[in-house]
């Protein structure tokens, strides 16, 4: 799997996890402050779409994941 695809998989997983932990109706609810993490991920995805730079992709490349689009 390329770094480009892994970034999207990780972002999607973290969004679902933070929603599960932050929505009061969820059986996994911990605190509403987890929703800030969802916002953080969304802002980073928005920023990477505008600038073509993504910190997570750089981290994955340094870990040896092959680059790709």
C-alpha positions in Angstrom: 0.0 0.0 0.0 1.3 3.4 -0.8 1.8 6.3 1.6 -1.1 8.2 -0.1 -3.6 5.4 0.5 -2.3 4.8 4.0 -2.8 8.4 5.0 -6.5 8.2 4.0 -7.0 4.9 5.7 -5.4 6.2 8.9 -7.4 9.5 8.8 -10.7 7.6 8.2 -9.9 5.3 11.1 -9.0 8.1 13.5 -12.1 10.1 12.5 -14.3 7.1 13.3 -12.5 6.4 16.5 -12.7 10.0 17.7 -16.4 10.1 16.9 -17.0 6.9 18.8 -15.2 8.3 21.8 -16.7 11.8 21.5 -20.4 11.4 20.7 -22.5 11.0 23.9 -24.9 8.5 22.2 -22.0 6.1 21.5 -21.5 3.1 23.7 -17.7 3.9 23.7 -18.3 7.6 24.8 -15.4 9.0 27.0 -15.6 12.8 26.6 -17.0 15.3 24.2 -13.5 16.7 23.8 -12.6 13.9 21.5 -14.6 15.8 18.9 -11.7 18.3 18.8 -9.5 15.5 17.5 -12.0 15.0 14.6 -11.8 18.7 13.8 -8.0 18.5 13.9 -7.9 15.7 11.4 -10.4 17.4 9.1 -8.4 20.6 9.2 -5.2 18.7 8.3 -6.9 16.9 5.4 -8.2 20.3 4.1 -4.8 21.8 4.5 -3.1 18.9 2.7 -5.6 19.2 -0.2 -4.7 22.9 -0.7 -0.9 22.7 -0.2 -0.1 19.1 -1.4 1.9 18.6 1.9 1.0 16.1 4.6 2.9 15.5 7.7 1.5 11.9 8.1 2.7 11.1 4.6 6.2 12.3 5.4 6.2 10.2 8.6 5.1 7.1 6.6 7.8 7.7 4.0 10.5 7.9 6.7 9.1 4.6 8.1 9.8 3.0 4.7 6.3 3.1 3.1 6.7 3.7 -0.6 5.4 7.0 -2.0 2.6 7.0 -4.5 -0.5 8.7 -5.6 
